[in-house]
Amino acid sequence: MKKTHELEKIALFAGLSTEQLEKLEQIIVPRELKKGEQIFTAGSDATGFYSIESGKVKIYRESLAGKEQIIHIFGPGEIFGEVPVFQGACYPASSVTLSKSTLLYFPRDRFEKVIREDPDLAMSMLALLSGRLRQLVNQVAALSLSEVPARLASYLLLLKSTQNSNKLELDLPKGLIASYLGTIQETLSRVFKKMSEQGLIKVERKTIEIIDEVNLELIASGEEQL
């Protein structure tokens, strides 16, 4: 089955020629997974990385006490598991599907052979890894230095930029959002309620409308308190 058109949707491969995409297509291993299936676990050998054709994937770690911390949630067109692959290391976190998903698996040895022969693809990979590092640094700073209202405000503003709308669709359960923001669902619900009462947002089931973006940005930056 031809996957070239799917590869074109992945940021890592944007701008590559048809010939380059066809080379990548030859090394892909498609995987169809049900909701809740484990993809890899922390500490296992990083034998390859994945892109998501459809569905959602959660990347997470568990503490010794069994508490889960969500590191990231990926959707269609995104890549995950690539960093340890090119360090020749183990996966530092675990991954599981949040819904029925179709993944494209890129075996490490085959992909390395392709990029050794293609400098453009190697540079694209370097740019992606640099972006991942910045994202992780920002997340660590947000979780360690910010209060929950600032984290939630930042998250809502991020959704606004990705969805390009003030009306945001929450396609994740609030429990998962809470875990991603390093808090619990009860605390998250209280912050949502307070933001709504202060006229910053309007909450309607799985839809959040940003009403006062200016003050939401001030809360996200820590210049204002909720």
N, C-alpha and C positions, 0 to 999 in steps of 0.2 A: 504493500500500500504506500502510495506516494505521500511523503511528509514534508516536501519542500515548502509548500504553502504554509505549513504550520511553523516551520523554522523561521520564516520571514517575520513572524509576529513576535519573535523573541528578541529583546533589546540587544543581547549579546551578539546576535548574528545580523543585526540591522546593517544594511549597506553592502552585505556580501554578494558576490556574483552568483548567478545560477549554478555555475560550475562548482564554486565553493560549497554552496548549499547541498548540491548533489553528493559531494564527498562526505559531508556530515551525515546525510541521509543514509548512507551505506553502513554507518556504524551504530545507528540507533537501535535500541531494543525497546519496543513498546510494552507497557505494563498496564493492565486493567485491574484496578483495586476497588474493593468495597469500602464503605465507610468504616472507620475504626481499624483499618489494617496497618500494621507496623511496616515501615519502609526500611529504616535502619535504627540501631540503638547506639547510645553513647558508648564509646570504647571499641566499637567494631571497626574492622579495617575499611578505610575509605577506598572502595574499589571503583567508584564512578560517581557522577553527579546526575541530577535530574532536571527536566523542565516539565511544566504542567500544561497539558493540552486542555484539560477540563477538570473542574473540582477544586478542592482546597486542601492544603497541607499545613499542619502545625509542627513547628520546631520548638522543642522544649527540653528543659533539664529538670531533674528531680534531686532534692536535697537528701541527705542521709535520713532525715525525718520523714521523707516521702512527700514533702511539699513541692508542687509543680510550679515552675516559672516558665511562662511562655516567652520565647526569644523572638519569634516572628511567625506570622501567618502568611503563606504565599498562595497566590491564585493563578489563573490562566496566563500564560506568556512569561511567567517568572521562573527563575532558576534557583535551585537550592542544593546544598551539599558540595559546592564546588571548592570552597577554601581548603579543607583538609586534603582533598584529592591531589592538589598541586603542591602540597607540603609533604606528601608521602606519609601522611599521618593517619590517625584514627578519627572517626567522627566525634566531635566534642559534645554533641547533643543528640537527642533522639528525634524521630519524625514519625508522624502518624497521619492518615487521611482523616479529614473532617467530613467528607462526603464521598460519594462514588466518584472516583477520579481516573483519568487517563494520563499516565506519565510517559515521558520519553527518557529512557535511560542511556547515558553516554558512558561506556566503559572507559576507565582511566587510560589504559594502555593504548587503546585505539585512538582516543581523542588526542593524547600527547603526540602520537605519530602525525596526525593531521596538522596540529599547530606548529610542529617543528618544520613542516613544509610550507607553512603559510604565515608570514610575519603580520599581515593585517589582522588575522584572527587572534594571534598572540597578543597584539596591542589591545584589541577589544576585550580580551579576557583580563588584561592588566587593569583596564579602566573599570571593569565590573568589580574586581577585587578591591580596588581603592575605594569605590563607592560603598561596598559592604563594610569596610573598616570604618569609614566616617559614620555610617548609620549605626554601627555598634557602639562607637564612642558616644554619639549623641544619646542613644538609648540608656547607656550606663549613667551618663550625667543626669538625664531626666529622672531616672528612678532613684538615684542616690541623693540628688540635691533638691528636687522639687517635691512639693506637697501634692496630694492626690488631685485637688482642683486644677493645678497647673498641668499635671500629666494629662488629665481628661481634656482640658482646653486644647492642649497641643495635639492630642489625638483627633479631636473634632476638626481642627484646622487642617490637619493632614488629610483627613477624609474629604474635606471641601476641595482641596487642591487636586486630589486624585479623581474625584467624581465631578469636579467642575460645576458645582451647584451648592446653593445654600441649604437645599433640602437633601439630607443625607440618609442613605439607606444603610441600616445596621444589619449586615448580613452574617453577623456572628452573635451568638447568645451573650447576654451581659456577663455571665459567669466567665466566659473566655476573655472578654474585653477586660474584666477586672483582673484576671490573672496576668494578662499581657501588661497591664499598667502597674502591676506589683501591689495589688490591694485585694480586698474581698468584695463580693457582690453587694453586701449590705451597705458598705461604705460608698461604693460606686452609686448605688441607688439614691443615697442621701445627697450626694454631690449633684447628681442629675436634677433632683427635686429642687435643691437650692438655686441652681443655675436657672431653672424654669421660673421659680418664684421671683428672681431678680430680673427677669425679662431678657436674659441672655440667649436662651434657646426656647423652643417649643417642642415638647415631647409628645409624639403620637405613635404608640406601639413601637414598631421597628423603624420609625422615621423620626429624625431629629432635624428641626429647622433652626438654622443660626439666625437669630434676630439682631443681636448686637455684636458684630464681629470685632469692632474696635476694642471694647472692653474684654472680650474673650482673648484677644491677642495680648492685652496687658496682663491678664491673669496667667496666660501661658508663659510669659516672659518673667513673671514674678514681680512685676511693677505694681500690681494691684492684688489684693486678697479677696477671696470670695466671701 
